[in-house]
Amino acid sequence: MIRSKTVCFTGHRPNKLGGYDESNPTMVRVKSDFERGIRNVIEQGYDTFISGMALGVDMVAAEIVLKLRATTSARIRLVAAVPFEGQEGKWPQASRIRWSDIIARCDDVQYVCDPGYAAWKMQRRNAWMVDNSGLVIAVWDGTKGGTGNCIEYAEKAAHSPIIIRINPDGREAA
């Protein structure tokens, strides 16, 4: 994995994106913006994409990368940065099945921390993704939380990754 050609994703969970029904207007717009953004960075030479595999933006981004890998001539890779083994364990069954399907199709799976839930492991995963990426695509509404923490980490990173922000409400990012 070459950092200068690697992109990671960060973004909100379904509750900040119109809910779990992904046909809602917010998620439809986010998916469209994401696909356009991913296509653009592929054209710029980025070839490796890292998803943190959380519900919401992470899994949607991973699915878009997999779709583009299958339907375009682009030679792209998908890496799952899983915070700990068992990340999906307490999710609804449909979400666990979706997660497993994506994991099975990844080119690489990195378990960032030892097994077992701890909230700090999500931030450790985010740091690993940023540390290994030259570009961060973020779906963020400006609120406090894990996505904001990830962007703050990226803004302070010594290698100064490029940060592209997509505002889920469709307004221009600040």
C-alpha positions as CSV (number, residue, x, y, z in Angstrom):
1,M,0.0,0.0,0.0
2,I,1.5,3.3,-1.1
3,R,0.2,6.1,1.1
4,S,0.3,8.7,-1.6
5,K,-2.1,6.6,-3.7
6,T,-4.4,5.6,-0.8
7,V,-7.7,7.0,0.2
8,C,-9.6,6.4,3.5
9,F,-13.2,7.1,4.3
10,T,-14.8,8.5,7.5
11,G,-18.3,9.5,8.1
12,H,-21.5,9.3,10.0
13,R,-23.6,6.3,11.1
14,P,-27.1,5.9,9.7
15,N,-28.8,7.9,12.4
16,K,-27.2,11.1,11.0
17,L,-27.9,10.1,7.4
18,G,-31.6,9.8,7.4
19,G,-31.8,6.4,9.0
20,Y,-31.3,2.8,8.1
21,D,-33.5,2.9,5.0
22,E,-30.8,4.0,2.5
23,S,-33.4,5.1,-0.1
24,N,-33.9,8.3,2.0
25,P,-32.9,11.6,0.2
26,T,-29.9,12.2,2.4
27,M,-28.3,8.8,1.8
28,V,-29.2,8.9,-1.9
29,R,-27.3,12.2,-2.2
30,V,-24.4,11.0,-0.1
31,K,-24.0,7.8,-2.3
32,S,-24.1,9.9,-5.5
33,D,-21.5,12.4,-4.1
34,F,-19.4,9.5,-2.9
35,E,-19.4,7.7,-6.2
36,R,-18.5,10.8,-8.1
37,G,-15.7,11.6,-5.6
38,I,-14.3,8.1,-5.8
39,R,-14.4,8.1,-9.6
40,N,-12.5,11.5,-9.6
41,V,-9.7,10.3,-7.3
42,I,-9.3,7.1,-9.3
43,E,-8.8,9.3,-12.4
44,Q,-6.1,11.2,-10.3
45,G,-4.2,7.9,-9.8
46,Y,-5.4,6.7,-6.4
47,D,-5.7,3.0,-6.4
48,T,-6.2,1.8,-2.8
49,F,-9.2,2.5,-0.6
50,I,-9.5,1.9,3.2
51,S,-12.9,1.5,4.9
52,G,-13.3,1.3,8.7
53,M,-16.3,-1.0,8.1
54,A,-18.7,0.7,10.5
55,L,-22.4,1.0,9.7
56,G,-23.3,4.0,7.5
57,V,-20.7,5.8,5.4
58,D,-17.9,3.2,5.8
59,M,-19.9,0.3,4.4
60,V,-21.5,2.4,1.7
61,A,-18.1,3.6,0.5
62,A,-16.7,0.1,0.5
63,E,-19.6,-1.1,-1.6
64,I,-19.1,1.7,-4.1
65,V,-15.4,0.8,-4.4
66,L,-16.4,-2.9,-4.9
67,K,-18.9,-1.8,-7.6
68,L,-16.3,0.3,-9.4
69,R,-13.7,-2.5,-9.2
70,A,-16.2,-4.9,-10.9
71,T,-17.6,-2.5,-13.5
72,T,-14.7,-0.4,-14.6
73,S,-11.2,-1.1,-16.0
74,A,-9.7,0.6,-12.9
75,R,-7.2,-1.6,-11.0
76,I,-8.3,-0.6,-7.4
77,R,-8.0,-2.4,-4.1
78,L,-10.2,-2.3,-1.0
79,V,-8.7,-2.7,2.5
80,A,-10.9,-3.2,5.5
81,A,-9.5,-1.5,8.7
82,V,-11.5,-3.4,11.4
83,P,-11.0,-1.9,14.8
84,F,-11.2,-5.3,16.5
85,E,-12.4,-8.8,15.8
86,G,-16.1,-9.0,16.5
87,Q,-16.9,-5.4,15.5
88,E,-20.2,-6.5,13.9
89,G,-21.1,-8.9,16.7
90,K,-24.0,-7.0,18.2
91,W,-25.4,-5.5,15.0
92,P,-28.8,-6.6,13.5
93,Q,-28.5,-9.8,11.4
94,A,-28.9,-8.0,8.0
95,S,-26.1,-5.6,8.9
96,R,-23.8,-8.5,9.9
97,I,-24.5,-10.3,6.6
98,R,-23.7,-7.1,4.7
99,W,-20.5,-6.6,6.6
100,S,-19.4,-10.2,6.1
101,D,-20.1,-9.9,2.3
102,I,-17.9,-6.8,2.1
103,I,-15.1,-8.4,4.2
104,A,-15.1,-11.5,1.9
105,R,-14.5,-9.3,-1.1
106,C,-11.8,-7.1,0.3
107,D,-8.2,-7.4,-0.9
108,D,-6.9,-7.1,2.6
109,V,-8.4,-7.1,6.1
110,Q,-6.4,-5.3,8.9
111,Y,-7.5,-5.9,12.5
112,V,-6.1,-2.8,14.1
113,C,-6.6,-3.8,17.8
114,D,-7.0,-7.0,19.8
115,P,-10.5,-8.6,20.0
116,G,-13.2,-7.1,22.2
117,Y,-15.1,-3.8,22.2
118,A,-13.7,-0.6,23.6
119,A,-14.7,2.8,22.3
120,W,-11.1,4.0,22.0
121,K,-10.4,1.2,19.4
122,M,-12.5,3.1,16.9
123,Q,-10.2,6.1,17.2
124,R,-7.2,3.9,17.0
125,R,-8.7,2.4,13.7
126,N,-9.2,6.0,12.4
127,A,-5.6,6.9,13.2
128,W,-4.4,3.8,11.4
129,M,-6.5,4.7,8.3
130,V,-5.3,8.3,8.2
131,D,-1.6,7.3,8.9
132,N,-1.8,5.0,5.8
133,S,-3.6,7.5,3.5
134,G,-2.7,10.5,1.4
135,L,-6.4,11.5,1.0
136,V,-9.4,11.4,3.4
137,I,-12.9,11.6,2.1
138,A,-15.3,12.5,4.9
139,V,-19.0,12.7,5.1
140,W,-19.4,15.1,8.1
141,D,-22.0,17.6,9.2
142,G,-19.6,19.4,11.6
143,T,-20.9,17.8,14.8
144,K,-18.7,16.4,17.5
145,G,-18.1,12.6,17.5
146,G,-15.9,10.0,15.9
147,T,-16.0,11.5,12.4
148,G,-15.0,14.9,13.8
149,N,-12.2,13.3,15.8
150,C,-10.9,11.5,12.7
151,I,-10.9,14.8,10.7
152,E,-9.1,16.6,13.6
153,Y,-6.5,13.8,13.6
154,A,-6.1,14.1,9.9
155,E,-5.7,17.9,10.1
156,K,-2.8,17.5,12.6
157,A,-1.1,14.5,10.8
158,A,2.5,15.1,10.0
159,H,2.1,13.9,6.4
160,S,-0.7,16.4,5.8
161,P,-3.3,14.3,3.9
162,I,-5.7,16.0,1.6
163,I,-9.2,16.1,3.2
164,I,-12.3,16.2,1.0
165,R,-15.5,16.9,3.0
166,I,-19.0,16.0,1.8
167,N,-21.7,17.6,3.9
168,P,-24.6,15.2,4.2
169,D,-27.2,17.9,4.0
170,G,-25.9,18.9,0.5
171,R,-24.6,22.3,1.5
172,E,-21.1,23.4,0.7
173,A,-18.7,22.3,3.4
174,A,-17.2,25.1,5.6
